[in-house]
Amino acid sequence: MASELFAKPAKHGLPVPIHQDNYYWCVKNSNALTIWIALDKVTKLNGGLCYYEKSHQVGLLKHSPSYAKGSSQKIANKNILNKFKKRFPNLYPGDALIHHCLTVHGSKKNKTRFNRRALTLQFRDKNSTIDKILKRNYEKQLKDQIKLR
């Protein structure tokens, strides 16, 4: 579907609000995934990913505008996440993580003197389609958010 470069420069890398990828993608049967490849050493301190273990099993959660630079949405009610264990994987350059498009995740700001870069590859099942109603709702919410900025 797509690829992205995530760059969190030393001491300036922005946080990414807790979210699910499929809120943005709107894949009808949620049959999609992300391969997240570390280009630098990744730790909790330099803005590494935080995953909520088994959170993909609850389905698509309600999101709300995050107003964060570079990210438009966040999980609306974080209390639902209290039942899931948080994981902060440590990675070395070349290590990869694979997560389902409903896995709740995000990251903190990079406050260290080390860069934290990663490349993602995003895939969906060849038979999966985009849910036009979900996509339309997301795009409307995004336009409204942009107006408020």
N, CA, C and O atoms as a GROMACS GRO file, in nm:
protein
  596
    1MET      N    1   0.082  -0.119   0.000
    1MET     CA    2   0.000   0.000   0.000
    1MET      C    3   0.086   0.125   0.000
    1MET      O    4   0.063   0.217  -0.078
    2ALA      N    5   0.187   0.128   0.089
    2ALA     CA    6   0.265   0.250   0.105
    2ALA      C    7   0.393   0.220   0.182
    2ALA      O    8   0.412   0.110   0.235
    3SER      N    9   0.479   0.320   0.186
    3SER     CA   10   0.596   0.314   0.273
    3SER      C   11   0.617   0.454   0.330
    3SER      O   12   0.579   0.553   0.269
    4GLU      N   13   0.678   0.460   0.448
    4GLU     CA   14   0.702   0.588   0.514
    4GLU      C   15   0.836   0.584   0.583
    4GLU      O   16   0.883   0.478   0.626
    5LEU      N   17   0.898   0.700   0.594
    5LEU     CA   18   1.020   0.716   0.674
    5LEU      C   19   0.980   0.793   0.798
    5LEU      O   20   0.923   0.902   0.789
    6PHE      N   21   1.012   0.738   0.914
    6PHE     CA   22   0.987   0.806   1.040
    6PHE      C   23   1.121   0.851   1.096
    6PHE      O   24   1.207   0.768   1.127
    7ALA      N   25   1.139   0.981   1.109
    7ALA     CA   26   1.266   1.036   1.157
    7ALA      C   27   1.242   1.112   1.286
    7ALA      O   28   1.166   1.209   1.289
    8LYS      N   29   1.307   1.067   1.392
    8LYS     CA   30   1.302   1.139   1.519
    8LYS      C   31   1.444   1.186   1.547
    8LYS      O   32   1.524   1.111   1.603
    9PRO      N   33   1.475   1.310   1.508
    9PRO     CA   34   1.611   1.358   1.530
    9PRO      C   35   1.644   1.368   1.679
    9PRO      O   36   1.556   1.388   1.763
   10ALA      N   37   1.771   1.355   1.708
   10ALA     CA   38   1.819   1.366   1.846
   10ALA      C   39   1.764   1.493   1.911
   10ALA      O   40   1.771   1.601   1.853
   11LYS      N   41   1.711   1.478   2.031
   11LYS     CA   42   1.660   1.585   2.116
   11LYS      C   43   1.538   1.659   2.062
   11LYS      O   44   1.484   1.746   2.131
   12HIS      N   45   1.494   1.628   1.941
   12HIS     CA   46   1.382   1.703   1.883
   12HIS      C   47   1.271   1.615   1.826
   12HIS      O   48   1.170   1.668   1.780
   13GLY      N   49   1.287   1.485   1.825
   13GLY     CA   50   1.187   1.397   1.764
   13GLY      C   51   1.053   1.406   1.835
   13GLY      O   52   1.046   1.397   1.958
   14LEU      N   53   0.948   1.424   1.759
   14LEU     CA   54   0.814   1.442   1.814
   14LEU      C   55   0.750   1.310   1.858
   14LEU      O   56   0.783   1.204   1.804
   15PRO      N   57   0.660   1.317   1.955
   15PRO     CA   58   0.585   1.196   1.993
   15PRO      C   59   0.479   1.164   1.887
   15PRO      O   60   0.439   1.251   1.809
   16VAL      N   61   0.435   1.040   1.886
   16VAL     CA   62   0.324   0.998   1.799
   16VAL      C   63   0.212   0.950   1.892
   16VAL      O   64   0.233   0.856   1.969
   17PRO      N   65   0.095   1.014   1.886
   17PRO     CA   66  -0.014   0.973   1.974
   17PRO      C   67  -0.053   0.826   1.955
   17PRO      O   68  -0.035   0.769   1.848
   18ILE      N   69  -0.107   0.768   2.061
   18ILE     CA   70  -0.153   0.629   2.059
   18ILE      C   71  -0.268   0.618   1.959
   18ILE      O   72  -0.366   0.693   1.967
   19HIS      N   73  -0.256   0.523   1.863
   19HIS     CA   74  -0.354   0.511   1.755
   19HIS      C   75  -0.353   0.370   1.696
   19HIS      O   76  -0.272   0.285   1.736
   20GLN      N   77  -0.443   0.347   1.603
   20GLN     CA   78  -0.446   0.225   1.522
   20GLN      C   79  -0.431   0.267   1.376
   20GLN      O   80  -0.496   0.362   1.332
   21ASP      N   81  -0.348   0.198   1.302
   21ASP     CA   82  -0.325   0.234   1.162
   21ASP      C   83  -0.452   0.227   1.078
   21ASP      O   84  -0.470   0.309   0.988
   22ASN      N   85  -0.539   0.132   1.106
   22ASN     CA   86  -0.656   0.117   1.021
   22ASN      C   87  -0.757   0.230   1.037
   22ASN      O   88  -0.848   0.243   0.956
   23TYR      N   89  -0.742   0.312   1.140
   23TYR     CA   90  -0.829   0.429   1.148
   23TYR      C   91  -0.798   0.522   1.030
   23TYR      O   92  -0.888   0.588   0.977
   24TYR      N   93  -0.671   0.527   0.989
   24TYR     CA   94  -0.630   0.609   0.874
   24TYR      C   95  -0.657   0.535   0.742
   24TYR      O   96  -0.702   0.596   0.644
   25TRP      N   97  -0.629   0.407   0.740
   25TRP     CA   98  -0.632   0.331   0.615
   25TRP      C   99  -0.773   0.293   0.570
   25TRP      O  100  -0.803   0.294   0.451
   26CYS      N  101  -0.860   0.260   0.666
   26CYS     CA  102  -1.001   0.225   0.637
   26CYS      C  103  -1.014   0.098   0.552
   26CYS      O  104  -1.098   0.091   0.464
   27VAL      N  105  -0.931  -0.002   0.579
   27VAL     CA  106  -0.940  -0.130   0.509
   27VAL      C  107  -1.061  -0.205   0.563
   27VAL      O  108  -1.074  -0.224   0.684
   28LYS      N  109  -1.149  -0.247   0.474
   28LYS     CA  110  -1.280  -0.303   0.511
   28LYS      C  111  -1.273  -0.416   0.613
   28LYS      O  112  -1.342  -0.410   0.714
   29ASN      N  113  -1.195  -0.516   0.590
   29ASN     CA  114  -1.190  -0.630   0.683
   29ASN      C  115  -1.070  -0.626   0.777
   29ASN      O  116  -1.039  -0.724   0.844
   30SER      N  117  -1.003  -0.512   0.782
   30SER     CA  118  -0.884  -0.493   0.867
   30SER      C  119  -0.776  -0.598   0.841
   30SER      O  120  -0.702  -0.634   0.932
   31ASN      N  121  -0.769  -0.646   0.720
   31ASN     CA  122  -0.670  -0.747   0.684
   31ASN      C  123  -0.547  -0.677   0.624
   31ASN      O  124  -0.522  -0.684   0.504
   32ALA      N  125  -0.472  -0.610   0.712
   32ALA     CA  126  -0.355  -0.533   0.668
   32ALA      C  127  -0.251  -0.531   0.780
   32ALA      O  128  -0.283  -0.558   0.896
   33LEU      N  129  -0.128  -0.498   0.745
   33LEU     CA  130  -0.020  -0.496   0.844
   33LEU      C  131   0.088  -0.395   0.807
   33LEU      O  132   0.095  -0.346   0.694
   34THR      N  133   0.170  -0.366   0.906
   34THR     CA  134   0.286  -0.278   0.889
   34THR      C  135   0.411  -0.356   0.926
   34THR      O  136   0.414  -0.426   1.027
   35ILE      N  137   0.514  -0.342   0.844
   35ILE     CA  138   0.647  -0.391   0.878
   35ILE      C  139   0.728  -0.266   0.913
   35ILE      O  140   0.746  -0.178   0.829
   36TRP      N  141   0.776  -0.259   1.035
   36TRP     CA  142   0.847  -0.143   1.089
   36TRP      C  143   0.994  -0.182   1.103
   36TRP      O  144   1.028  -0.267   1.185
   37ILE      N  145   1.082  -0.119   1.025
   37ILE     CA  146   1.224  -0.156   1.021
   37ILE      C  147   1.308  -0.047   1.085
   37ILE      O  148   1.302   0.069   1.043
   38ALA      N  149   1.385  -0.083   1.186
   38ALA     CA  150   1.472   0.013   1.255
   38ALA      C  151   1.592   0.046   1.168
   38ALA      O  152   1.659  -0.043   1.116
   39LEU      N  153   1.620   0.175   1.154
   39LEU     CA  154   1.740   0.220   1.083
   39LEU      C  155   1.848   0.264   1.182
   39LEU      O  156   1.965   0.274   1.146
   40ASP      N  157   1.808   0.290   1.305
   40ASP     CA  158   1.898   0.325   1.415
   40ASP      C  159   1.862   0.237   1.534
   40ASP      O  160   1.761   0.167   1.532
   41LYS      N  161   1.945   0.239   1.636
   41LYS     CA  162   1.910   0.170   1.761
   41LYS      C  163   1.784   0.236   1.817
   41LYS      O  164   1.772   0.358   1.818
   42VAL      N  165   1.691   0.154   1.864
   42VAL     CA  166   1.562   0.202   1.913
   42VAL      C  167   1.544   0.158   2.058
   42VAL      O  168   1.557   0.040   2.091
   43THR      N  169   1.514   0.256   2.144
   43THR     CA  170   1.484   0.228   2.284
   43THR      C  171   1.363   0.311   2.327
   43THR      O  172   1.317   0.398   2.254
   44LYS      N  173   1.314   0.282   2.444
   44LYS     CA  174   1.203   0.360   2.500
   44LYS      C  175   1.243   0.507   2.513
   44LYS      O  176   1.161   0.597   2.494
   45LEU      N  177   1.370   0.532   2.546
   45LEU     CA  178   1.416   0.669   2.569
   45LEU      C  179   1.427   0.754   2.443
   45LEU      O  180   1.411   0.876   2.450
   46ASN      N  181   1.455   0.692   2.329
   46ASN     CA  182   1.470   0.775   2.209
   46ASN      C  183   1.347   0.771   2.117
   46ASN      O  184   1.358   0.792   1.996
   47GLY      N  185   1.233   0.744   2.175
   47GLY     CA  186   1.108   0.750   2.098
   47GLY      C  187   1.071   0.620   2.031
   47GLY      O  188   1.005   0.621   1.927
   48GLY      N  189   1.114   0.509   2.089
   48GLY     CA  190   1.078   0.379   2.033
   48GLY      C  191   0.928   0.352   2.044
   48GLY      O  192   0.858   0.418   2.121
   49LEU      N  193   0.882   0.257   1.967
   49LEU     CA  194   0.739   0.224   1.967
   49LEU      C  195   0.693   0.165   2.099
   49LEU      O  196   0.767   0.094   2.167
   50CYS      N  197   0.570   0.197   2.132
   50CYS     CA  198   0.500   0.136   2.245
   50CYS      C  199   0.382   0.061   2.187
   50CYS      O  200   0.296   0.120   2.120
   51TYR      N  201   0.376  -0.067   2.211
   51TYR     CA  202   0.265  -0.151   2.165
   51TYR      C  203   0.178  -0.191   2.284
   51TYR      O  204   0.228  -0.209   2.395
   52TYR      N  205   0.049  -0.204   2.259
   52TYR     CA  206  -0.043  -0.259   2.358
   52TYR      C  207  -0.073  -0.402   2.316
   52TYR      O  208  -0.144  -0.427   2.218
   53GLU      N  209  -0.016  -0.494   2.392
   53GLU     CA  210  -0.020  -0.636   2.358
   53GLU      C  211  -0.163  -0.687   2.342
   53GLU      O  212  -0.247  -0.666   2.430
   54LYS      N  213  -0.191  -0.753   2.231
   54LYS     CA  214  -0.319  -0.816   2.196
   54LYS      C  215  -0.433  -0.715   2.175
   54LYS      O  216  -0.550  -0.754   2.170
   55SER      N  217  -0.400  -0.587   2.162
   55SER     CA  218  -0.504  -0.484   2.145
   55SER      C  219  -0.578  -0.495   2.012
   55SER      O  220  -0.688  -0.442   1.998
   56HIS      N  221  -0.519  -0.563   1.916
   56HIS     CA  222  -0.586  -0.580   1.786
   56HIS      C  223  -0.715  -0.661   1.798
   56HIS      O  224  -0.800  -0.656   1.710
   57GLN      N  225  -0.729  -0.734   1.908
   57GLN     CA  226  -0.845  -0.821   1.926
   57GLN      C  227  -0.974  -0.746   1.960
   57GLN      O  228  -1.082  -0.805   1.954
   58VAL      N  229  -0.964  -0.617   1.996
   58VAL     CA  230  -1.085  -0.542   2.034
   58VAL      C  231  -1.150  -0.470   1.917
   58VAL      O  232  -1.255  -0.407   1.934
   59GLY      N  233  -1.092  -0.479   1.799
   59GLY     CA  234  -1.149  -0.412   1.682
   59GLY      C  235  -1.107  -0.266   1.673
   59GLY      O  236  -1.021  -0.220   1.748
   60LEU      N  237  -1.169  -0.196   1.582
   60LEU     CA  238  -1.134  -0.056   1.559
   60LEU      C  239  -1.196   0.030   1.669
   60LEU      O  240  -1.317   0.030   1.689
   61LEU      N  241  -1.111   0.104   1.739
   61LEU     CA  242  -1.155   0.189   1.849
   61LEU      C  243  -1.187   0.330   1.799
   61LEU      O  244  -1.142   0.372   1.692
   62LYS      N  245  -1.265   0.400   1.877
   62LYS     CA  246  -1.297   0.539   1.844
   62LYS      C  247  -1.171   0.623   1.859
   62LYS      O  248  -1.096   0.610   1.956
   63HIS      N  249  -1.149   0.710   1.762
   63HIS     CA  250  -1.037   0.803   1.763
   63HIS      C  251  -1.090   0.946   1.767
   63HIS      O  252  -1.206   0.972   1.733
   64SER      N  253  -1.006   1.038   1.808
   64SER     CA  254  -1.040   1.180   1.808
   64SER      C  255  -0.920   1.259   1.759
   64SER      O  256  -0.808   1.207   1.757
   65PRO      N  257  -0.941   1.383   1.719
   65PRO     CA  258  -0.828   1.464   1.669
   65PRO      C  259  -0.717   1.476   1.774
   65PRO      O  260  -0.744   1.498   1.892
   66SER      N  261  -0.594   1.462   1.731
   66SER     CA  262  -0.481   1.472   1.824
   66SER      C  263  -0.420   1.612   1.825
   66SER      O  264  -0.362   1.654   1.925
   67TYR      N  265  -0.434   1.684   1.717
   67TYR     CA  266  -0.373   1.816   1.699
   67TYR      C  267  -0.221   1.811   1.715
   67TYR      O  268  -0.158   1.914   1.739
   68ALA      N  269  -0.164   1.693   1.702
   68ALA     CA  270  -0.019   1.675   1.710
   68ALA      C  271   0.041   1.693   1.571
   68ALA      O  272  -0.018   1.650   1.472
   69LYS      N  273   0.156   1.755   1.564
   69LYS     CA  274   0.223   1.772   1.436
   69LYS      C  275   0.257   1.636   1.378
   69LYS      O  276   0.313   1.550   1.447
   70GLY      N  277   0.223   1.616   1.250
   70GLY     CA  278   0.258   1.493   1.182
   70GLY      C  279   0.166   1.375   1.208
   70GLY      O  280   0.188   1.267   1.153
   71SER      N  281   0.064   1.393   1.291
   71SER     CA  282  -0.028   1.284   1.323
   71SER      C  283  -0.164   1.343   1.353
   71SER      O  284  -0.174   1.435   1.435
   72SER      N  285  -0.267   1.293   1.289
   72SER     CA  286  -0.396   1.360   1.302
   72SER      C  287  -0.491   1.301   1.407
   72SER      O  288  -0.582   1.370   1.452
   73GLN      N  289  -0.471   1.176   1.448
   73GLN     CA  290  -0.568   1.110   1.534
   73GLN      C  291  -0.503   1.043   1.654
   73GLN      O  292  -0.383   1.016   1.655
   74LYS      N  293  -0.586   1.017   1.755
   74LYS     CA  294  -0.542   0.943   1.874
   74LYS      C  295  -0.662   0.864   1.926
   74LYS      O  296  -0.777   0.896   1.895
   75ILE      N  297  -0.634   0.762   2.006
   75ILE     CA  298  -0.742   0.685   2.068
   75ILE      C  299  -0.821   0.781   2.157
   75ILE      O  300  -0.763   0.851   2.240
   76ALA      N  301  -0.953   0.783   2.140
   76ALA     CA  302  -1.037   0.879   2.212
   76ALA      C  303  -1.042   0.851   2.362
   76ALA      O  304  -1.037   0.944   2.442
   77ASN      N  305  -1.053   0.724   2.400
   77ASN     CA  306  -1.064   0.688   2.541
   77ASN      C  307  -0.952   0.591   2.577
   77ASN      O  308  -0.962   0.472   2.549
   78LYS      N  309  -0.847   0.641   2.637
   78LYS     CA  310  -0.732   0.556   2.670
   78LYS      C  311  -0.762   0.456   2.782
   78LYS      O  312  -0.688   0.360   2.800
   79ASN      N  313  -0.869   0.477   2.858
   79ASN     CA  314  -0.902   0.386   2.968
   79ASN      C  315  -0.924   0.243   2.920
   79ASN      O  316  -0.897   0.148   2.993
   80ILE      N  317  -0.973   0.228   2.796
   80ILE     CA  318  -0.995   0.094   2.742
   80ILE      C  319  -0.863   0.017   2.730
   80ILE      O  320  -0.864  -0.106   2.723
   81LEU      N  321  -0.752   0.088   2.727
   81LEU     CA  322  -0.621   0.025   2.709
   81LEU      C  323  -0.562  -0.028   2.839
   81LEU      O  324  -0.460  -0.096   2.837
   82ASN      N  325  -0.623   0.003   2.953
   82ASN     CA  326  -0.570  -0.038   3.083
   82ASN      C  327  -0.556  -0.190   3.097
   82ASN      O  328  -0.473  -0.237   3.174
   83LYS      N  329  -0.637  -0.266   3.024
   83LYS     CA  330  -0.632  -0.412   3.036
   83LYS      C  331  -0.520  -0.475   2.953
   83LYS      O  332  -0.498  -0.596   2.961
   84PHE      N  333  -0.450  -0.395   2.873
   84PHE     CA  334  -0.344  -0.447   2.788
   84PHE      C  335  -0.206  -0.411   2.843
   84PHE      O  336  -0.185  -0.302   2.896
   85LYS      N  337  -0.114  -0.505   2.829
   85LYS     CA  338   0.023  -0.481   2.874
   85LYS      C  339   0.096  -0.397   2.769
   85LYS      O  340   0.088  -0.424   2.649
   86LYS      N  341   0.168  -0.295   2.816
   86LYS     CA  342   0.249  -0.211   2.726
   86LYS      C  343   0.383  -0.277   2.702
   86LYS      O  344   0.444  -0.332   2.794
   87ARG      N  345   0.428  -0.273   2.578
   87ARG     CA  346   0.559  -0.327   2.540
   87ARG      C  347   0.639  -0.219   2.468
   87ARG      O  348   0.586  -0.148   2.382
   88PHE      N  349   0.766  -0.206   2.504
   88PHE     CA  350   0.859  -0.114   2.441
   88PHE      C  351   0.977  -0.194   2.387
   88PHE      O  352   1.078  -0.209   2.455
   89PRO      N  353   0.966  -0.248   2.265
   89PRO     CA  354   1.074  -0.330   2.211
   89PRO      C  355   1.203  -0.250   2.187
   89PRO      O  356   1.198  -0.139   2.134
   90ASN      N  357   1.316  -0.306   2.227
   90ASN     CA  358   1.447  -0.250   2.193
   90ASN      C  359   1.492  -0.314   2.063
   90ASN      O  360   1.485  -0.436   2.048
   91LEU      N  361   1.538  -0.232   1.971
   91LEU     CA  362   1.577  -0.282   1.840
   91LEU      C  363   1.714  -0.230   1.800
   91LEU      O  364   1.759  -0.125   1.846
   92TYR      N  365   1.779  -0.306   1.712
   92TYR     CA  366   1.904  -0.264   1.651
   92TYR      C  367   1.878  -0.237   1.504
   92TYR      O  368   1.781  -0.287   1.448
   93PRO      N  369   1.964  -0.158   1.438
   93PRO     CA  370   1.945  -0.131   1.296
   93PRO      C  371   1.926  -0.262   1.217
   93PRO      O  372   2.004  -0.356   1.230
   94GLY      N  373   1.821  -0.265   1.136
   94GLY     CA  374   1.789  -0.384   1.058
   94GLY      C  375   1.685  -0.474   1.122
   94GLY      O  376   1.623  -0.555   1.053
   95ASP      N  377   1.663  -0.460   1.253
   95ASP     CA  378   1.557  -0.537   1.319
   95ASP      C  379   1.422  -0.488   1.268
   95ASP      O  380   1.406  -0.371   1.232
   96ALA      N  381   1.324  -0.578   1.265
   96ALA     CA  382   1.192  -0.541   1.216
   96ALA      C  383   1.083  -0.589   1.310
   96ALA      O  384   1.095  -0.694   1.373
   97LEU      N  385   0.977  -0.512   1.316
   97LEU     CA  386   0.856  -0.548   1.389
   97LEU      C  387   0.743  -0.556   1.287
   97LEU      O  388   0.740  -0.479   1.190
   98ILE      N  389   0.652  -0.646   1.309
   98ILE     CA  390   0.534  -0.656   1.222
   98ILE      C  391   0.412  -0.643   1.311
   98ILE      O  392   0.398  -0.716   1.409
   99HIS      N  393   0.324  -0.549   1.277
   99HIS     CA  394   0.202  -0.538   1.357
   99HIS      C  395   0.078  -0.527   1.269
   99HIS      O  396   0.080  -0.472   1.159
  100HIS      N  397  -0.030  -0.582   1.322
  100HIS     CA  398  -0.162  -0.580   1.258
  100HIS      C  399  -0.212  -0.437   1.256
  100HIS      O  400  -0.175  -0.357   1.342
  101CYS      N  401  -0.295  -0.403   1.159
  101CYS     CA  402  -0.343  -0.265   1.145
  101CYS      C  403  -0.436  -0.220   1.257
  101CYS      O  404  -0.470  -0.102   1.265
  102LEU      N  405  -0.479  -0.312   1.343
  102LEU     CA  406  -0.560  -0.276   1.459
  102LEU      C  407  -0.480  -0.273   1.589
  102LEU      O  408  -0.535  -0.241   1.695
  103THR      N  409  -0.352  -0.305   1.584
  103THR     CA  410  -0.269  -0.300   1.703
  103THR      C  411  -0.253  -0.155   1.748
  103THR      O  412  -0.212  -0.070   1.670
  104VAL      N  413  -0.286  -0.129   1.873
  104VAL     CA  414  -0.273   0.007   1.927
  104VAL      C  415  -0.125   0.032   1.957
  104VAL      O  416  -0.059  -0.050   2.021
  105HIS      N  417  -0.075   0.146   1.910
  105HIS     CA  418   0.065   0.179   1.929
  105HIS      C  419   0.088   0.329   1.917
  105HIS      O  420  -0.001   0.403   1.874
  106GLY      N  421   0.205   0.372   1.954
  106GLY     CA  422   0.246   0.512   1.945
  106GLY      C  423   0.389   0.522   1.996
  106GLY      O  424   0.455   0.420   2.014
  107SER      N  425   0.437   0.643   2.018
  107SER     CA  426   0.574   0.659   2.070
  107SER      C  427   0.588   0.792   2.141
  107SER      O  428   0.511   0.885   2.119
  108LYS      N  429   0.689   0.798   2.225
  108LYS     CA  430   0.718   0.922   2.299
  108LYS      C  431   0.819   1.005   2.222
  108LYS      O  432   0.875   0.961   2.122
  109LYS      N  433   0.841   1.123   2.270
  109LYS     CA  434   0.938   1.216   2.212
  109LYS      C  435   1.080   1.160   2.227
  109LYS      O  436   1.109   1.087   2.322
  110ASN      N  437   1.167   1.193   2.134
  110ASN     CA  438   1.308   1.156   2.144
  110ASN      C  439   1.383   1.267   2.219
  110ASN      O  440   1.404   1.375   2.165
  111LYS      N  441   1.422   1.238   2.343
  111LYS     CA  442   1.493   1.337   2.425
  111LYS      C  443   1.643   1.308   2.432
  111LYS      O  444   1.718   1.380   2.498
  112THR      N  445   1.687   1.203   2.364
  112THR     CA  446   1.828   1.163   2.373
  112THR      C  447   1.913   1.236   2.269
  112THR      O  448   1.862   1.316   2.190
  113ARG      N  449   2.042   1.208   2.271
  113ARG     CA  450   2.134   1.268   2.173
  113ARG      C  451   2.152   1.178   2.051
  113ARG      O  452   2.242   1.200   1.969
  114PHE      N  453   2.066   1.076   2.039
  114PHE     CA  454   2.074   0.981   1.928
  114PHE      C  455   1.949   0.991   1.839
  114PHE      O  456   1.838   1.004   1.888
  115ASN      N  457   1.970   0.986   1.709
  115ASN     CA  458   1.858   0.982   1.615
  115ASN      C  459   1.782   0.852   1.629
  115ASN      O  460   1.838   0.750   1.670
  116ARG      N  461   1.654   0.855   1.594
  116ARG     CA  462   1.573   0.734   1.589
  116ARG      C  463   1.495   0.736   1.458
  116ARG      O  464   1.393   0.805   1.446
  117ARG      N  465   1.544   0.661   1.361
  117ARG     CA  466   1.479   0.655   1.230
  117ARG      C  467   1.429   0.514   1.204
  117ARG      O  468   1.485   0.415   1.251
  118ALA      N  469   1.321   0.508   1.126
  118ALA     CA  470   1.264   0.378   1.089
  118ALA      C  471   1.194   0.391   0.955
  118ALA      O  472   1.150   0.499   0.916
  119LEU      N  473   1.186   0.280   0.887
  119LEU     CA  474   1.116   0.271   0.759
  119LEU      C  475   0.998   0.177   0.779
  119LEU      O  476   1.013   0.072   0.841
  120THR      N  477   0.882   0.213   0.726
  120THR     CA  478   0.768   0.121   0.733
  120THR      C  479   0.725   0.082   0.593
  120THR      O  480   0.733   0.160   0.498
  121LEU      N  481   0.679  -0.040   0.583
  121LEU     CA  482   0.616  -0.092   0.461
  121LEU      C  483   0.477  -0.137   0.503
  121LEU      O  484   0.462  -0.211   0.601
  122GLN      N  485   0.376  -0.094   0.430
  122GLN     CA  486   0.238  -0.122   0.467
  122GLN      C  487   0.171  -0.206   0.358
  122GLN      O  488   0.179  -0.174   0.239
  123PHE      N  489   0.106  -0.312   0.401
  123PHE     CA  490   0.045  -0.407   0.308
  123PHE      C  491  -0.098  -0.436   0.347
  123PHE      O  492  -0.134  -0.434   0.465
  124ARG      N  493  -0.181  -0.464   0.247
  124ARG     CA  494  -0.315  -0.515   0.273
  124ARG      C  495  -0.337  -0.635   0.183
  124ARG      O  496  -0.273  -0.649   0.078
  125ASP      N  497  -0.428  -0.721   0.224
  125ASP     CA  498  -0.464  -0.839   0.147
  125ASP      C  499  -0.512  -0.795   0.009
  125ASP      O  500  -0.582  -0.694  -0.003
  126LYS      N  501  -0.477  -0.870  -0.094
  126LYS     CA  502  -0.514  -0.830  -0.231
  126LYS      C  503  -0.665  -0.827  -0.252
  126LYS      O  504  -0.712  -0.760  -0.344
  127ASN      N  505  -0.740  -0.897  -0.170
  127ASN     CA  506  -0.886  -0.897  -0.182
  127ASN      C  507  -0.953  -0.793  -0.093
  127ASN      O  508  -1.076  -0.778  -0.097
  128SER      N  509  -0.875  -0.721  -0.014
  128SER     CA  510  -0.931  -0.620   0.076
  128SER      C  511  -0.958  -0.491  -0.001
  128SER      O  512  -0.882  -0.452  -0.090
  129THR      N  513  -1.066  -0.426   0.036
  129THR     CA  514  -1.100  -0.299  -0.026
  129THR      C  515  -1.109  -0.190   0.081
  129THR      O  516  -1.111  -0.219   0.201
  130ILE      N  517  -1.114  -0.067   0.037
  130ILE     CA  518  -1.126   0.046   0.128
  130ILE      C  519  -1.276   0.069   0.157
  130ILE      O  520  -1.358   0.069   0.066
  131ASP      N  521  -1.307   0.087   0.284
  131ASP     CA  522  -1.444   0.117   0.324
  131ASP      C  523  -1.469   0.265   0.296
  131ASP      O  524  -1.415   0.352   0.366
  132LYS      N  525  -1.548   0.294   0.195
  132LYS     CA  526  -1.568   0.432   0.150
  132LYS      C  527  -1.634   0.520   0.256
  132LYS      O  528  -1.605   0.639   0.264
  133ILE      N  529  -1.723   0.463   0.336
  133ILE     CA  530  -1.790   0.542   0.440
  133ILE      C  531  -1.690   0.579   0.550
  133ILE      O  532  -1.684   0.694   0.592
  134LEU      N  533  -1.612   0.481   0.596
  134LEU     CA  534  -1.508   0.511   0.697
  134LEU      C  535  -1.410   0.615   0.644
  134LEU      O  536  -1.373   0.708   0.715
  135LYS      N  537  -1.367   0.599   0.519
  135LYS     CA  538  -1.271   0.690   0.458
  135LYS      C  539  -1.329   0.832   0.449
  135LYS      O  540  -1.261   0.929   0.481
  136ARG      N  541  -1.453   0.843   0.406
  136ARG     CA  542  -1.519   0.973   0.396
  136ARG      C  543  -1.528   1.039   0.534
  136ARG      O  544  -1.501   1.159   0.547
  137ASN      N  545  -1.565   0.962   0.637
  137ASN     CA  546  -1.574   1.017   0.773
  137ASN      C  547  -1.438   1.063   0.823
  137ASN      O  548  -1.426   1.170   0.883
  138TYR      N  549  -1.335   0.982   0.798
  138TYR     CA  550  -1.200   1.020   0.840
  138TYR      C  551  -1.156   1.148   0.769
  138TYR      O  552  -1.103   1.239   0.832
  139GLU      N  553  -1.178   1.155   0.639
  139GLU     CA  554  -1.135   1.273   0.562
  139GLU      C  555  -1.210   1.399   0.607
  139GLU      O  556  -1.151   1.507   0.611
  140LYS      N  557  -1.338   1.386   0.641
  140LYS     CA  558  -1.413   1.501   0.692
  140LYS      C  559  -1.355   1.547   0.826
  140LYS      O  560  -1.334   1.666   0.848
  141GLN      N  561  -1.329   1.451   0.914
  141GLN     CA  562  -1.271   1.483   1.044
  141GLN      C  563  -1.135   1.552   1.028
  141GLN      O  564  -1.103   1.646   1.100
  142LEU      N  565  -1.058   1.504   0.932
  142LEU     CA  566  -0.926   1.562   0.906
  142LEU      C  567  -0.939   1.706   0.855
  142LEU      O  568  -0.866   1.794   0.900
  143LYS      N  569  -1.030   1.730   0.763
  143LYS     CA  570  -1.052   1.866   0.712
  143LYS      C  571  -1.094   1.960   0.823
  143LYS      O  572  -1.045   2.073   0.831
  144ASP      N  573  -1.185   1.915   0.910
  144ASP     CA  574  -1.229   1.997   1.023
  144ASP      C  575  -1.112   2.030   1.115
  144ASP      O  576  -1.100   2.142   1.164
  145GLN      N  577  -1.027   1.931   1.138
  145GLN     CA  578  -0.911   1.950   1.225
  145GLN      C  579  -0.814   2.052   1.164
  145GLN      O  580  -0.760   2.137   1.234
  146ILE      N  581  -0.793   2.043   1.035
  146ILE     CA  582  -0.702   2.136   0.966
  146ILE      C  583  -0.754   2.279   0.976
  146ILE      O  584  -0.676   2.372   0.995
  147LYS      N  585  -0.885   2.297   0.963
  147LYS     CA  586  -0.944   2.430   0.976
  147LYS      C  587  -0.917   2.490   1.114
  147LYS      O  588  -0.894   2.610   1.127
  148LEU      N  589  -0.921   2.407   1.216
  148LEU     CA  590  -0.901   2.454   1.354
  148LEU      C  591  -0.755   2.489   1.384
  148LEU      O  592  -0.728   2.566   1.477
  149ARG      N  593  -0.663   2.435   1.308
  149ARG     CA  594  -0.522   2.465   1.331
  149ARG      C  595  -0.497   2.604   1.285
  149ARG      O  596  -0.385   2.653   1.294
   0.00000   0.00000   0.00000
